[in-house]
Amino acid sequence: MKKQRILILAAHLDDEVLGVGGTIAKYSAEGKEVYIHIIRDGIAERHQDKNSSNGNKREYVKSCAIMCAGILGVPKERVSFGGYSLYENFTCIHTAGEKNVVNEVEKVLEEIRPHEVFTMHGGDAHTDHGVVYKATEIATRPISRVIGNIEKVFSYETISSTDQAFQSINNIFIPNVYVDITNYLNLKTEAFSKYDTEIALPPHPRSLEKIIAKAYSRGGEGNMFAAEAFCLLRQIIR
């Protein structure tokens, strides 16, 4: 029997560990093959570095992503980047001569042929998250040419984005799946610590203290010590 393959789609560097870090570590420990694809790695271009050849820390933050994944049990060959720049059009709409996020997601699905896919929450404050969500919705339709082995599609919350959106019936994150990460919460925080350009001090939600608090809160909802919460968007039973 082939190993279960899990694909984590992230709009930006650090989304993957903030939303799914504990579950990635848990799945890796269980022997599942976890893949991480960060679509807009060029978000790191906002970090200026006068000592780099191109004036930004893009390559440095990508190396942080690889170190982060390693702590969670994902080897660097299973971490990939879409290459979208911060200054490049980021959309699901097809325009001649421009890259398209739907095509990007389809390409990754075709290469990895995952059994489970984790994507961003569509109601997040950051519009890029919504683009990745919509691209995943389109690419994983049951009639899609790249549906492959997909059995489940989940969305995940990203602290400092999901919690910062106006909360309404149209965009609120309503989880229906809880994963016990009690034994992996320390790996999640250790991994996030590798993103030294992204980590913040309390009371900012992207601080280690708040990440731990969120895991405790979600754990309480699922009668666990610490958990990550997800929304099951689609399940296909063959």
N, C-alpha and C positions, 0 to 999 in steps of 0.2 A: 504494500500500500504506500502510495506516494505521500510525502510530508505535506501538511497543510501550508499553503503559501498565503501570507497576509501582506496587503499593500496599504501603506499609510501615505495618503496624499496631503501635502501641506502647501499652503500658499507661500509662506515665508519661512526662513530659517528661525527656528525655535518653536513654531506652532506644533510640530510633531511631538516634542517632549512635553510641552505644556498640556496638550490634550490627551495624549496616548502613552506618555512615557512609562508609567507603571505597567500598563497592559503590554507594551512592547517587551519590557523586561520579563514579565510573566510568561508570555508566549515563547520568547527565546529560550527561557529555562525549560519549557515543556518540549522543546525540540522542534517547534514550528519555524518555518523560514519566513522571516520578516523582512520586507523591503520598504525603504523610505524614499519617496520622490518629492523633492522640494522644488516647486515650479518657478517661483520668482526669487531665485537666489540673489538677484541684483538689488534686492531691498537693502543689502549691506552697503550699497553705494552711498547711503546717507552718512556713513561713518568716514569722515575725511582723515586721511593719513598722509602727511607731507613726505614721509619716507618711502611710500610705495610708488611703483612705476606709473600707475594710473590715477594716483591721488585718492584712492579709497581702500577700504579694508575688505573688499569683496572676497578675495581668496582667503584671507585670514578667517573670516566668519564661516566660510565653507569648511575650513579645516576644523573649526569648532564643532560644526555639525557632525563631522566624521568622528571626532573624539567623543561627542555626546552619544552617538549611536553605538560606539564600541562599548561604552559602559553599560548600555542597555542590552548588549549581546548581539548587536547587528554589525557584521563585518563591513569594512569600507566598500567592498565590491557590491554590496547591496544598498548602497546609498547613492542616489543619482540626483542630478540637478537639471531643471528645465532651461536655465540660462536666460530667462526673461529679465531684462533690465528694469530698473526703477523708472526709467524714462521712456519705456517702450509701451505701446498699446497693449493692454491686458484685457482681453474680451473673449466672449463665446461667439461673437458675431463674425461670420466669415467675410473677409475683405481681401480681394485679390492682392497678392504681393505681401501680405502680412501673416505672421504666425497666428494661430488660433488655439486657445486653451483646450477646446474640445478635442482637437486633433492631437494635442500633447498628451492628454489623458488617454485617448484611444491607443496611442503608440505604446505607452507604458503598460496598459492592460494587455495588449497583444504580445508584448515581450515577456511579461511575468506570468500571465494567466493565473491570477490569484483566486483563491477560494473566498476570501473575505476582503472587503475594501472599507477603509475608514477615510472619511472626507470631512471637510469643514462644515460648520453650521451655517445655513443660508441666511440667518438673520443677524449675523455678527455686525458690529459697528464698522469694521473694516470692509470696504466694498470688494477687495480682492478675495476675501473669504467667500463671499457670495458668488463670485465668478467661478471659483473652483467647485463649489457646491453644485451650481447649475451645469457645469461641464461634466461633472460626475454623473449627474442625473441623466443627461443626454447619452453619455458614453455607455452607461450600464443598463440602458433599456433592454428588456428581454428580447426585443427584435434587433438589438445592436449586433453588428458583425463581429464585435470583439467581446461578446458576453462570456465566451469561454466557459471556465469552471465556476464562475461567480455564484456563490450560494447566499451570501449576506452582504448588505451594504449598510454601514453605520455612519452617522455624523457625530462629531465630538465637539465639546465646548473648548474654547481657548480663553483662559483667564486673561483679563485686560482687553478683551474684545467682545466676547459673548456677553459678559456682565456689564459692558459699557453702552450697549445699545438701548434705545428706548424699548421698554418692555411692553409689548402689545400682543394680542392674540395672533397677529400675523408673523411675528418674528421671535417669540419666546422659545427658549430651548426647553423641551419637555422630555427628559430621559425616560426610557423604559427598559434599559439594560444597565446593570451594575456589575463591574468587575472588581473583585477583591484584590487590592494591591498592598495589603498590609505588609507582606514580606518584601515588597519591592519599592515602597515609598522612599526609602533611603537612596536607592539607585536612581530614582527619578530626580530627586533634588541634587544628587551628586552630578548627574548628567547635565541638568540645566545649568549648574554652576560653571560648566565649560563655556557657556555663552557669556563671557565676561562683558561683552558690549551690550547685552540685553537685560541682564539681571538688575533689579532695582532694590532700593531699601524700603522697608515698611514706612508708611502704610500702603505703598503702591501695591496693586494686586499682583504684579510680576516680581514679587519678593519671595524668598524661600519660605518665610513665615506664612504668607498668604497662600502659597501653593500647598503647604502642609494643612492649613486650615480648611481649604477647599476639599482636600482628600478626606479629612475627618468629617466634614459636613456631608459629603456624598456617602461616606461610609455609614453614617447614622441613618440615612434614608434607606440603605440596603441591609441594615442590621449587620454591618461589618465594622471593623476598626478603621479601615481606610479604603476608599474605593475611587474609581473613575466611572463616570456616567456617560452613557451613549444613547442615541436614538436609533433604533432599528428602522431603517427607511424601506428596505425591501428584502424579502427572503424568498429564495427559489428552492423548492424541494423537488428533486428529480427522482 
